[in-house]
Amino acid sequence: MKENMLPLTVAPKNHPLKILKIYMDEKTKHHLDNLGILVGGVLESITDVKGNVIIKVKNGKVAVNQEVASKIYVTAV
């Protein structure tokens, strides 16, 4: 069964999401990896604030802008 991929910008809020694909250059992927945002990882989209998506990753919260969030594809866990 194929997983339902959707960009983080339209993913359901306050539900665990598994990261399936990140469509960014390697430098940006490496930076996201350092923040705990990596393919196979789980995060939770909390809210949108002033053009940023606030996500819960591991034990912290991170804000990513809409452009970055639109290139992170997730599925519900």
The 8 nearest C-alpha neighbors of each residue, nearest first, counted from 0:
[[1, 2, 3, 4, 74, 75, 76, 19],
 [0, 2, 3, 4, 74, 19, 5, 75],
 [3, 1, 4, 0, 74, 19, 75, 73],
 [2, 4, 74, 1, 5, 73, 75, 0],
 [5, 3, 74, 73, 72, 2, 6, 19],
 [4, 6, 72, 73, 10, 7, 74, 3],
 [7, 5, 72, 69, 8, 71, 9, 73],
 [6, 8, 10, 68, 9, 71, 72, 69],
 [7, 9, 6, 69, 68, 10, 65, 52],
 [10, 8, 7, 6, 11, 5, 69, 12],
 [11, 9, 7, 8, 6, 12, 5, 44],
 [12, 10, 14, 9, 13, 44, 75, 7],
 [11, 13, 44, 45, 14, 10, 46, 43],
 [12, 14, 45, 44, 43, 11, 15, 46],
 [13, 15, 12, 43, 16, 11, 44, 75],
 [16, 14, 43, 76, 42, 75, 41, 17],
 [17, 15, 75, 42, 76, 41, 74, 43],
 [16, 18, 41, 73, 74, 40, 76, 39],
 [19, 17, 73, 38, 39, 40, 20, 72],
 [18, 20, 73, 38, 72, 39, 17, 74],
 [21, 19, 72, 38, 18, 71, 22, 73],
 [20, 22, 71, 23, 70, 72, 38, 19],
 [21, 23, 70, 20, 71, 24, 72, 28],
 [24, 22, 21, 28, 27, 25, 70, 67],
 [23, 25, 27, 26, 28, 22, 29, 21],
 [24, 26, 28, 27, 29, 23, 30, 22],
 [27, 25, 29, 28, 24, 30, 23, 31],
 [26, 28, 30, 29, 25, 24, 23, 31],
 [29, 27, 25, 31, 30, 26, 32, 23],
 [28, 30, 32, 26, 27, 31, 25, 33],
 [29, 31, 27, 33, 32, 28, 26, 34],
 [32, 30, 34, 36, 28, 33, 29, 27],
 [31, 33, 29, 36, 35, 37, 34, 30],
 [34, 32, 30, 31, 35, 29, 36, 37],
 [33, 35, 31, 32, 36, 30, 61, 56],
 [36, 34, 32, 33, 37, 56, 31, 57],
 [37, 35, 32, 31, 34, 40, 56, 38],
 [38, 36, 32, 40, 35, 39, 31, 18],
 [37, 39, 18, 19, 40, 20, 21, 36],
 [38, 40, 18, 19, 17, 37, 41, 20],
 [41, 39, 37, 38, 18, 17, 36, 42],
 [40, 42, 17, 16, 18, 15, 39, 43],
 [43, 41, 56, 16, 55, 15, 17, 54],
 [42, 44, 15, 55, 54, 14, 16, 13],
 [45, 43, 54, 12, 13, 46, 53, 55],
 [44, 46, 13, 54, 12, 53, 43, 55],
 [45, 47, 53, 52, 44, 48, 12, 54],
 [46, 48, 52, 51, 53, 50, 49, 45],
 [47, 49, 51, 50, 52, 46, 53, 62],
 [50, 48, 51, 47, 52, 64, 65, 46],
 [49, 51, 48, 65, 64, 47, 52, 63],
 [52, 50, 64, 48, 63, 47, 65, 49],
 [51, 53, 47, 63, 62, 46, 64, 54],
 [54, 52, 62, 46, 45, 61, 47, 44],
 [55, 53, 44, 45, 61, 43, 60, 62],
 [54, 56, 60, 43, 42, 59, 44, 61],
 [57, 55, 42, 59, 60, 58, 54, 35],
 [56, 58, 59, 55, 42, 35, 41, 60],
 [59, 57, 56, 55, 60, 35, 42, 61],
 [60, 58, 56, 55, 57, 61, 54, 34],
 [59, 61, 55, 54, 56, 53, 62, 58],
 [62, 60, 54, 53, 55, 63, 59, 56],
 [61, 63, 53, 52, 51, 54, 64, 60],
 [64, 62, 52, 51, 68, 67, 61, 53],
 [63, 65, 51, 66, 67, 52, 50, 68],
 [64, 66, 68, 67, 51, 50, 69, 52],
 [67, 65, 69, 64, 68, 70, 63, 51],
 [66, 68, 70, 69, 65, 64, 63, 71],
 [69, 67, 65, 7, 71, 70, 66, 8],
 [68, 70, 6, 66, 67, 8, 71, 7],
 [71, 69, 22, 67, 68, 21, 72, 6],
 [72, 70, 21, 68, 6, 69, 7, 20],
 [73, 71, 6, 20, 5, 19, 4, 7],
 [72, 74, 18, 19, 17, 4, 5, 16],
 [75, 73, 4, 17, 16, 3, 76, 5],
 [74, 76, 16, 15, 17, 73, 14, 3],
 [75, 16, 15, 17, 74, 14, 41, 73]]
